[in-house]
């Protein structure tokens, strides 16, 4: 899963650097949620994962990328 082409170049560079800090599983969930706009429940269905697992992976990823 990759970033869409229509994202501002500077934003894309920053996002790509941050996304390198997390695992591929975390990266997919973050991109689906924050770039493509899926809800965590939808991501759980898409990835065939438990909703609580998706939530914990997502929030761990944000923390690992330097978020709050």
mmCIF file as gemmi writes it, N, C-alpha and C atoms, coordinates in Angstrom:
data_model
loop_
_atom_site.group_PDB
_atom_site.id
_atom_site.type_symbol
_atom_site.label_atom_id
_atom_site.label_alt_id
_atom_site.label_comp_id
_atom_site.label_asym_id
_atom_site.label_entity_id
_atom_site.label_seq_id
_atom_site.pdbx_PDB_ins_code
_atom_site.Cartn_x
_atom_site.Cartn_y
_atom_site.Cartn_z
_atom_site.occupancy
_atom_site.B_iso_or_equiv
_atom_site.pdbx_formal_charge
_atom_site.auth_seq_id
_atom_site.auth_asym_id
_atom_site.pdbx_PDB_model_num
ATOM 1 N N . UNK Axp A 1 ? 0.857 -1.178 0 1 0 ? 1 A 1
ATOM 2 C CA . UNK Axp A 1 ? 0 0 0 1 0 ? 1 A 1
ATOM 3 C C . UNK Axp A 1 ? 0.896 1.232 0 1 0 ? 1 A 1
ATOM 4 N N . UNK Axp A 2 ? 0.605 2.175 -0.862 1 0 ? 2 A 1
ATOM 5 C CA . UNK Axp A 2 ? 1.461 3.357 -0.964 1 0 ? 2 A 1
ATOM 6 C C . UNK Axp A 2 ? 0.639 4.633 -0.876 1 0 ? 2 A 1
ATOM 7 N N . UNK Axp A 3 ? 1.343 5.725 -0.758 1 0 ? 3 A 1
ATOM 8 C CA . UNK Axp A 3 ? 0.686 7.031 -0.665 1 0 ? 3 A 1
ATOM 9 C C . UNK Axp A 3 ? 0.154 7.448 -2.034 1 0 ? 3 A 1
ATOM 10 N N . UNK Axp A 4 ? -0.998 8.101 -2.075 1 0 ? 4 A 1
ATOM 11 C CA . UNK Axp A 4 ? -1.534 8.571 -3.351 1 0 ? 4 A 1
ATOM 12 C C . UNK Axp A 4 ? -0.606 9.605 -3.989 1 0 ? 4 A 1
ATOM 13 N N . UNK Axp A 5 ? -0.65 9.684 -5.301 1 0 ? 5 A 1
ATOM 14 C CA . UNK Axp A 5 ? 0.211 10.607 -6.039 1 0 ? 5 A 1
ATOM 15 C C . UNK Axp A 5 ? -0.176 12.069 -5.842 1 0 ? 5 A 1
ATOM 16 N N . UNK Axp A 6 ? -1.426 12.349 -5.489 1 0 ? 6 A 1
ATOM 17 C CA . UNK Axp A 6 ? -1.886 13.738 -5.428 1 0 ? 6 A 1
ATOM 18 C C . UNK Axp A 6 ? -1.574 14.452 -4.114 1 0 ? 6 A 1
ATOM 19 N N . UNK Axp A 7 ? -0.803 13.806 -3.23 1 0 ? 7 A 1
ATOM 20 C CA . UNK Axp A 7 ? -0.414 14.454 -1.972 1 0 ? 7 A 1
ATOM 21 C C . UNK Axp A 7 ? 0.707 15.46 -2.259 1 0 ? 7 A 1
ATOM 22 N N . UNK Axp A 8 ? 0.649 16.606 -1.609 1 0 ? 8 A 1
ATOM 23 C CA . UNK Axp A 8 ? 1.689 17.635 -1.7 1 0 ? 8 A 1
ATOM 24 C C . UNK Axp A 8 ? 3.069 17.002 -1.483 1 0 ? 8 A 1
ATOM 25 N N . UNK Axp A 9 ? 4.057 17.395 -2.29 1 0 ? 9 A 1
ATOM 26 C CA . UNK Axp A 9 ? 5.388 16.787 -2.234 1 0 ? 9 A 1
ATOM 27 C C . UNK Axp A 9 ? 6.014 16.854 -0.845 1 0 ? 9 A 1
ATOM 28 N N . UNK Axp A 10 ? 6.003 18.031 -0.21 1 0 ? 10 A 1
ATOM 29 C CA . UNK Axp A 10 ? 6.611 18.175 1.116 1 0 ? 10 A 1
ATOM 30 C C . UNK Axp A 10 ? 5.914 17.282 2.133 1 0 ? 10 A 1
ATOM 31 N N . UNK Axp A 11 ? 4.598 17.246 2.073 1 0 ? 11 A 1
ATOM 32 C CA . UNK Axp A 11 ? 3.828 16.394 2.979 1 0 ? 11 A 1
ATOM 33 C C . UNK Axp A 11 ? 4.184 14.938 2.741 1 0 ? 11 A 1
ATOM 34 N N . UNK Axp A 12 ? 4.305 14.555 1.479 1 0 ? 12 A 1
ATOM 35 C CA . UNK Axp A 12 ? 4.63 13.175 1.124 1 0 ? 12 A 1
ATOM 36 C C . UNK Axp A 12 ? 6.001 12.773 1.665 1 0 ? 12 A 1
ATOM 37 N N . UNK Axp A 13 ? 6.978 13.655 1.551 1 0 ? 13 A 1
ATOM 38 C CA . UNK Axp A 13 ? 8.328 13.364 2.047 1 0 ? 13 A 1
ATOM 39 C C . UNK Axp A 13 ? 8.302 13.158 3.569 1 0 ? 13 A 1
ATOM 40 N N . UNK Axp A 14 ? 7.62 14.045 4.27 1 0 ? 14 A 1
ATOM 41 C CA . UNK Axp A 14 ? 7.522 13.929 5.731 1 0 ? 14 A 1
ATOM 42 C C . UNK Axp A 14 ? 6.806 12.636 6.119 1 0 ? 14 A 1
ATOM 43 N N . UNK Axp A 15 ? 5.679 12.356 5.458 1 0 ? 15 A 1
ATOM 44 C CA . UNK Axp A 15 ? 4.927 11.133 5.756 1 0 ? 15 A 1
ATOM 45 C C . UNK Axp A 15 ? 5.767 9.89 5.495 1 0 ? 15 A 1
ATOM 46 N N . UNK Axp A 16 ? 6.474 9.855 4.379 1 0 ? 16 A 1
ATOM 47 C CA . UNK Axp A 16 ? 7.284 8.686 4.057 1 0 ? 16 A 1
ATOM 48 C C . UNK Axp A 16 ? 8.368 8.462 5.11 1 0 ? 16 A 1
ATOM 49 N N . UNK Axp A 17 ? 8.98 9.534 5.61 1 0 ? 17 A 1
ATOM 50 C CA . UNK Axp A 17 ? 9.991 9.403 6.661 1 0 ? 17 A 1
ATOM 51 C C . UNK Axp A 17 ? 9.379 8.85 7.945 1 0 ? 17 A 1
ATOM 52 N N . UNK Axp A 18 ? 8.204 9.364 8.322 1 0 ? 18 A 1
ATOM 53 C CA . UNK Axp A 18 ? 7.521 8.893 9.531 1 0 ? 18 A 1
ATOM 54 C C . UNK Axp A 18 ? 7.084 7.44 9.377 1 0 ? 18 A 1
ATOM 55 N N . UNK Axp A 19 ? 6.598 7.084 8.199 1 0 ? 19 A 1
ATOM 56 C CA . UNK Axp A 19 ? 6.111 5.724 7.973 1 0 ? 19 A 1
ATOM 57 C C . UNK Axp A 19 ? 7.241 4.69 8.001 1 0 ? 19 A 1
ATOM 58 N N . UNK Axp A 20 ? 8.486 5.132 7.77 1 0 ? 20 A 1
ATOM 59 C CA . UNK Axp A 20 ? 9.626 4.22 7.851 1 0 ? 20 A 1
ATOM 60 C C . UNK Axp A 20 ? 9.888 3.773 9.29 1 0 ? 20 A 1
ATOM 61 N N . UNK Axp A 21 ? 9.338 4.503 10.265 1 0 ? 21 A 1
ATOM 62 C CA . UNK Axp A 21 ? 9.581 4.211 11.677 1 0 ? 21 A 1
ATOM 63 C C . UNK Axp A 21 ? 8.706 3.08 12.205 1 0 ? 21 A 1
ATOM 64 N N . UNK Axp A 22 ? 7.751 2.624 11.409 1 0 ? 22 A 1
ATOM 65 C CA . UNK Axp A 22 ? 6.801 1.619 11.897 1 0 ? 22 A 1
ATOM 66 C C . UNK Axp A 22 ? 6.803 0.384 10.995 1 0 ? 22 A 1
ATOM 67 N N . UNK Axp A 23 ? 6.207 -0.695 11.501 1 0 ? 23 A 1
ATOM 68 C CA . UNK Axp A 23 ? 6.17 -1.95 10.75 1 0 ? 23 A 1
ATOM 69 C C . UNK Axp A 23 ? 5.231 -1.847 9.551 1 0 ? 23 A 1
ATOM 70 N N . UNK Axp A 24 ? 5.33 -2.796 8.639 1 0 ? 24 A 1
ATOM 71 C CA . UNK Axp A 24 ? 4.474 -2.78 7.453 1 0 ? 24 A 1
ATOM 72 C C . UNK Axp A 24 ? 3.004 -2.916 7.837 1 0 ? 24 A 1
ATOM 73 N N . UNK Axp A 25 ? 2.7 -3.752 8.806 1 0 ? 25 A 1
ATOM 74 C CA . UNK Axp A 25 ? 1.312 -3.917 9.262 1 0 ? 25 A 1
ATOM 75 C C . UNK Axp A 25 ? 0.771 -2.598 9.811 1 0 ? 25 A 1
ATOM 76 N N . UNK Axp A 26 ? 1.572 -1.927 10.62 1 0 ? 26 A 1
ATOM 77 C CA . UNK Axp A 26 ? 1.167 -0.628 11.167 1 0 ? 26 A 1
ATOM 78 C C . UNK Axp A 26 ? 0.997 0.402 10.049 1 0 ? 26 A 1
ATOM 79 N N . UNK Axp A 27 ? 1.928 0.391 9.103 1 0 ? 27 A 1
ATOM 80 C CA . UNK Axp A 27 ? 1.908 1.34 7.988 1 0 ? 27 A 1
ATOM 81 C C . UNK Axp A 27 ? 0.623 1.194 7.172 1 0 ? 27 A 1
ATOM 82 N N . UNK Axp A 28 ? 0.227 -0.039 6.873 1 0 ? 28 A 1
ATOM 83 C CA . UNK Axp A 28 ? -0.999 -0.265 6.109 1 0 ? 28 A 1
ATOM 84 C C . UNK Axp A 28 ? -2.21 0.317 6.829 1 0 ? 28 A 1
ATOM 85 N N . UNK Axp A 29 ? -2.303 0.086 8.119 1 0 ? 29 A 1
ATOM 86 C CA . UNK Axp A 29 ? -3.446 0.575 8.894 1 0 ? 29 A 1
ATOM 87 C C . UNK Axp A 29 ? -3.45 2.1 8.944 1 0 ? 29 A 1
ATOM 88 N N . UNK Axp A 30 ? -2.293 2.709 9.175 1 0 ? 30 A 1
ATOM 89 C CA . UNK Axp A 30 ? -2.206 4.175 9.222 1 0 ? 30 A 1
ATOM 90 C C . UNK Axp A 30 ? -2.591 4.78 7.872 1 0 ? 30 A 1
ATOM 91 N N . UNK Axp A 31 ? -2.098 4.211 6.777 1 0 ? 31 A 1
ATOM 92 C CA . UNK Axp A 31 ? -2.415 4.739 5.445 1 0 ? 31 A 1
ATOM 93 C C . UNK Axp A 31 ? -3.903 4.584 5.149 1 0 ? 31 A 1
ATOM 94 N N . UNK Axp A 32 ? -4.462 3.415 5.454 1 0 ? 32 A 1
ATOM 95 C CA . UNK Axp A 32 ? -5.894 3.215 5.216 1 0 ? 32 A 1
ATOM 96 C C . UNK Axp A 32 ? -6.733 4.205 6.018 1 0 ? 32 A 1
ATOM 97 N N . UNK Axp A 33 ? -6.335 4.453 7.263 1 0 ? 33 A 1
ATOM 98 C CA . UNK Axp A 33 ? -7.12 5.333 8.148 1 0 ? 33 A 1
ATOM 99 C C . UNK Axp A 33 ? -6.898 6.81 7.809 1 0 ? 33 A 1
ATOM 100 N N . UNK Axp A 34 ? -5.656 7.231 7.812 1 0 ? 34 A 1
ATOM 101 C CA . UNK Axp A 34 ? -5.356 8.666 7.749 1 0 ? 34 A 1
ATOM 102 C C . UNK Axp A 34 ? -5.214 9.227 6.338 1 0 ? 34 A 1
ATOM 103 N N . UNK Axp A 35 ? -4.913 8.393 5.365 1 0 ? 35 A 1
ATOM 104 C CA . UNK Axp A 35 ? -4.766 8.878 3.995 1 0 ? 35 A 1
ATOM 105 C C . UNK Axp A 35 ? -6.027 8.589 3.187 1 0 ? 35 A 1
ATOM 106 N N . UNK Axp A 36 ? -6.52 7.347 3.289 1 0 ? 36 A 1
ATOM 107 C CA . UNK Axp A 36 ? -7.683 6.957 2.495 1 0 ? 36 A 1
ATOM 108 C C . UNK Axp A 36 ? -9.011 7.162 3.218 1 0 ? 36 A 1
ATOM 109 N N . UNK Axp A 37 ? -8.963 7.437 4.522 1 0 ? 37 A 1
ATOM 110 C CA . UNK Axp A 37 ? -10.168 7.819 5.24 1 0 ? 37 A 1
ATOM 111 C C . UNK Axp A 37 ? -11.066 6.701 5.733 1 0 ? 37 A 1
ATOM 112 N N . UNK Axp A 38 ? -10.566 5.473 5.73 1 0 ? 38 A 1
ATOM 113 C CA . UNK Axp A 38 ? -11.375 4.371 6.254 1 0 ? 38 A 1
ATOM 114 C C . UNK Axp A 38 ? -11.512 4.487 7.766 1 0 ? 38 A 1
ATOM 115 N N . UNK Axp A 39 ? -12.625 4.018 8.286 1 0 ? 39 A 1
ATOM 116 C CA . UNK Axp A 39 ? -12.822 3.941 9.734 1 0 ? 39 A 1
ATOM 117 C C . UNK Axp A 39 ? -12.125 2.689 10.249 1 0 ? 39 A 1
ATOM 118 N N . UNK Axp A 40 ? -11.748 2.689 11.532 1 0 ? 40 A 1
ATOM 119 C CA . UNK Axp A 40 ? -11.048 1.529 12.096 1 0 ? 40 A 1
ATOM 120 C C . UNK Axp A 40 ? -11.87 0.252 11.938 1 0 ? 40 A 1
ATOM 121 N N . UNK Axp A 41 ? -13.178 0.349 12.084 1 0 ? 41 A 1
ATOM 122 C CA . UNK Axp A 41 ? -14.05 -0.824 11.918 1 0 ? 41 A 1
ATOM 123 C C . UNK Axp A 41 ? -13.964 -1.365 10.486 1 0 ? 41 A 1
ATOM 124 N N . UNK Axp A 42 ? -13.931 -0.455 9.503 1 0 ? 42 A 1
ATOM 125 C CA . UNK Axp A 42 ? -13.815 -0.873 8.103 1 0 ? 42 A 1
ATOM 126 C C . UNK Axp A 42 ? -12.46 -1.536 7.847 1 0 ? 42 A 1
ATOM 127 N N . UNK Axp A 43 ? -11.418 -0.998 8.453 1 0 ? 43 A 1
ATOM 128 C CA . UNK Axp A 43 ? -10.078 -1.573 8.291 1 0 ? 43 A 1
ATOM 129 C C . UNK Axp A 43 ? -10.042 -2.976 8.88 1 0 ? 43 A 1
ATOM 130 N N . UNK Axp A 44 ? -10.676 -3.158 10.023 1 0 ? 44 A 1
ATOM 131 C CA . UNK Axp A 44 ? -10.748 -4.483 10.649 1 0 ? 44 A 1
ATOM 132 C C . UNK Axp A 44 ? -11.398 -5.481 9.695 1 0 ? 44 A 1
ATOM 133 N N . UNK Axp A 45 ? -12.454 -5.055 9.025 1 0 ? 45 A 1
ATOM 134 C CA . UNK Axp A 45 ? -13.132 -5.938 8.069 1 0 ? 45 A 1
ATOM 135 C C . UNK Axp A 45 ? -12.254 -6.209 6.845 1 0 ? 45 A 1
ATOM 136 N N . UNK Axp A 46 ? -11.629 -5.164 6.315 1 0 ? 46 A 1
ATOM 137 C CA . UNK Axp A 46 ? -10.762 -5.3 5.137 1 0 ? 46 A 1
ATOM 138 C C . UNK Axp A 46 ? -9.6 -6.254 5.432 1 0 ? 46 A 1
ATOM 139 N N . UNK Axp A 47 ? -8.987 -6.072 6.602 1 0 ? 47 A 1
ATOM 140 C CA . UNK Axp A 47 ? -7.791 -6.845 6.968 1 0 ? 47 A 1
ATOM 141 C C . UNK Axp A 47 ? -8.135 -8.166 7.665 1 0 ? 47 A 1
ATOM 142 N N . UNK Axp A 48 ? -9.45 -8.399 7.868 1 0 ? 48 A 1
ATOM 143 C CA . UNK Axp A 48 ? -9.902 -9.599 8.57 1 0 ? 48 A 1
ATOM 144 C C . UNK Axp A 48 ? -9.224 -9.72 9.944 1 0 ? 48 A 1
ATOM 145 N N . UNK Axp A 49 ? -9.276 -8.614 10.679 1 0 ? 49 A 1
ATOM 146 C CA . UNK Axp A 49 ? -8.671 -8.53 12.005 1 0 ? 49 A 1
ATOM 147 C C . UNK Axp A 49 ? -9.734 -8.106 13.009 1 0 ? 49 A 1
ATOM 148 N N . UNK Axp A 50 ? -9.485 -8.411 14.275 1 0 ? 50 A 1
ATOM 149 C CA . UNK Axp A 50 ? -10.353 -7.973 15.358 1 0 ? 50 A 1
ATOM 150 C C . UNK Axp A 50 ? -10.242 -6.452 15.487 1 0 ? 50 A 1
ATOM 151 N N . UNK Axp A 51 ? -11.368 -5.772 15.728 1 0 ? 51 A 1
ATOM 152 C CA . UNK Axp A 51 ? -11.364 -4.31 15.851 1 0 ? 51 A 1
ATOM 153 C C . UNK Axp A 51 ? -10.415 -3.846 16.952 1 0 ? 51 A 1
ATOM 154 N N . UNK Axp A 52 ? -10.39 -4.514 18.08 1 0 ? 52 A 1
ATOM 155 C CA . UNK Axp A 52 ? -9.507 -4.08 19.168 1 0 ? 52 A 1
ATOM 156 C C . UNK Axp A 52 ? -8.03 -4.212 18.774 1 0 ? 52 A 1
ATOM 157 N N . UNK Axp A 53 ? -7.716 -5.205 17.962 1 0 ? 53 A 1
ATOM 158 C CA . UNK Axp A 53 ? -6.338 -5.361 17.473 1 0 ? 53 A 1
ATOM 159 C C . UNK Axp A 53 ? -5.972 -4.205 16.548 1 0 ? 53 A 1
ATOM 160 N N . UNK Axp A 54 ? -6.881 -3.856 15.641 1 0 ? 54 A 1
ATOM 161 C CA . UNK Axp A 54 ? -6.635 -2.745 14.715 1 0 ? 54 A 1
ATOM 162 C C . UNK Axp A 54 ? -6.419 -1.457 15.504 1 0 ? 54 A 1
ATOM 163 N N . UNK Axp A 55 ? -7.271 -1.223 16.51 1 0 ? 55 A 1
ATOM 164 C CA . UNK Axp A 55 ? -7.124 -0.014 17.33 1 0 ? 55 A 1
ATOM 165 C C . UNK Axp A 55 ? -5.766 0.016 18.013 1 0 ? 55 A 1
ATOM 166 N N . UNK Axp A 56 ? -5.364 -1.093 18.625 1 0 ? 56 A 1
ATOM 167 C CA . UNK Axp A 56 ? -4.091 -1.083 19.352 1 0 ? 56 A 1
ATOM 168 C C . UNK Axp A 56 ? -2.91 -0.917 18.404 1 0 ? 56 A 1
ATOM 169 N N . UNK Axp A 57 ? -2.96 -1.546 17.226 1 0 ? 57 A 1
ATOM 170 C CA . UNK Axp A 57 ? -1.888 -1.392 16.232 1 0 ? 57 A 1
ATOM 171 C C . UNK Axp A 57 ? -1.828 0.063 15.752 1 0 ? 57 A 1
ATOM 172 N N . UNK Axp A 58 ? -2.989 0.651 15.482 1 0 ? 58 A 1
ATOM 173 C CA . UNK Axp A 58 ? -3.047 2.032 14.998 1 0 ? 58 A 1
ATOM 174 C C . UNK Axp A 58 ? -2.465 3.013 16.024 1 0 ? 58 A 1
ATOM 175 N N . UNK Axp A 59 ? -2.906 2.901 17.265 1 0 ? 59 A 1
ATOM 176 C CA . UNK Axp A 59 ? -2.436 3.861 18.272 1 0 ? 59 A 1
ATOM 177 C C . UNK Axp A 59 ? -0.97 3.634 18.648 1 0 ? 59 A 1
ATOM 178 N N . UNK Axp A 60 ? -0.505 2.403 18.583 1 0 ? 60 A 1
ATOM 179 C CA . UNK Axp A 60 ? 0.926 2.131 18.799 1 0 ? 60 A 1
ATOM 180 C C . UNK Axp A 60 ? 1.741 2.773 17.664 1 0 ? 60 A 1
ATOM 181 N N . UNK Axp A 61 ? 1.234 2.648 16.432 1 0 ? 61 A 1
ATOM 182 C CA . UNK Axp A 61 ? 1.925 3.238 15.275 1 0 ? 61 A 1
ATOM 183 C C . UNK Axp A 61 ? 2.042 4.745 15.419 1 0 ? 61 A 1
ATOM 184 N N . UNK Axp A 62 ? 0.947 5.392 15.831 1 0 ? 62 A 1
ATOM 185 C CA . UNK Axp A 62 ? 0.99 6.843 16.016 1 0 ? 62 A 1
ATOM 186 C C . UNK Axp A 62 ? 2.037 7.225 17.055 1 0 ? 62 A 1
ATOM 187 N N . UNK Axp A 63 ? 2.076 6.479 18.142 1 0 ? 63 A 1
ATOM 188 C CA . UNK Axp A 63 ? 3.055 6.736 19.2 1 0 ? 63 A 1
ATOM 189 C C . UNK Axp A 63 ? 4.486 6.554 18.658 1 0 ? 63 A 1
ATOM 190 N N . UNK Axp A 64 ? 4.696 5.464 17.914 1 0 ? 64 A 1
ATOM 191 C CA . UNK Axp A 64 ? 6.027 5.184 17.377 1 0 ? 64 A 1
ATOM 192 C C . UNK Axp A 64 ? 6.481 6.21 16.337 1 0 ? 64 A 1
ATOM 193 N N . UNK Axp A 65 ? 5.517 6.865 15.679 1 0 ? 65 A 1
ATOM 194 C CA . UNK Axp A 65 ? 5.857 7.9 14.688 1 0 ? 65 A 1
ATOM 195 C C . UNK Axp A 65 ? 6.068 9.255 15.338 1 0 ? 65 A 1
ATOM 196 N N . UNK Axp A 66 ? 5.899 9.315 16.651 1 0 ? 66 A 1
ATOM 197 C CA . UNK Axp A 66 ? 6.134 10.574 17.346 1 0 ? 66 A 1
ATOM 198 C C . UNK Axp A 66 ? 4.871 11.343 17.648 1 0 ? 66 A 1
ATOM 199 N N . UNK Axp A 67 ? 3.728 10.697 17.46 1 0 ? 67 A 1
ATOM 200 C CA . UNK Axp A 67 ? 2.454 11.341 17.775 1 0 ? 67 A 1
ATOM 201 C C . UNK Axp A 67 ? 2.174 11.267 19.266 1 0 ? 67 A 1
ATOM 202 N N . UNK Axp A 68 ? 1.05 11.819 19.681 1 0 ? 68 A 1
ATOM 203 C CA . UNK Axp A 68 ? 0.687 11.802 21.111 1 0 ? 68 A 1
ATOM 204 C C . UNK Axp A 68 ? -0.277 10.692 21.413 1 0 ? 68 A 1
